[in-house]
Amino acid sequence: METTSGTGAEPPSGPADRSGQPPKKPSKKSSNELMEWIKALVIAGILVFVIRWLLISPFIVDGESMEPNFQNRERIIVNKVLYDIRKPKPGEVIVFHVPDEQRDFIKRVIAVGGDTVKVQGDTVYVNGKPIDEPYLKQAIDQAHAAGHNYNNGDFPNDQFPDGKVPDGELFVMGDNRPNSKDSRMIGYVPLDRVVGRAELIFWPFDDIKYIGRGK
């Protein structure tokens, strides 16, 4: 009887797909692209954090004290670094902490440290001269046409009889003069309580507007 040698089929050397070809290993290029995406997302997250907490911050207008120029529930962007470079200027709209209220207010800067303020009727005097407030012209004209003043709270008053703004502090008022809790009621605002300057209304979309310069 004859014998055979080496005629059996050899086992496959490794796994194979149905086509009989060994599976492809992940390319080094794909791995590098994945790592680049991860790095980009991490950097983007850091930038969002820095911008959100250190440079700008969103703020929701709460209440009617800044009407007619700012409406209740509007969203604004607050510039948090500008006043690290310079001090607030009259006419600018700022957000600041009010510890007694345990919340932030939004008001307009009327006078700064060293200025003397007098509010009498619808006229605001700074250092003895009436200031121009174009952002309130329409509201004041409408009130006068109806036979009354727009403003109903003068300054100085019994609660705050000194009209000279101390150094390092601000005198602020809301644009809604008959319905605003501001320096006429809470006194002067220390600079170290200022969060930043209102720069942009970004919501609702129909009301998007740059407001940084105030007037």
PyMOL commands that set and color helices and strands:
alter all, ss='L'
color gray80, all
select helices_A, chain A and resi 28-55+82-85+134-145+177-179+183-186+191-193+205-207
alter helices_A, ss='H'
color red, helices_A
select strands_A, chain A and resi 56-60+75-79+93-98+103-112+117-120+123-126+129-130+169-173+189-190+194-203+209-210
alter strands_A, ss='S'
color yellow, strands_A
deselect
rebuild
show_as cartoon
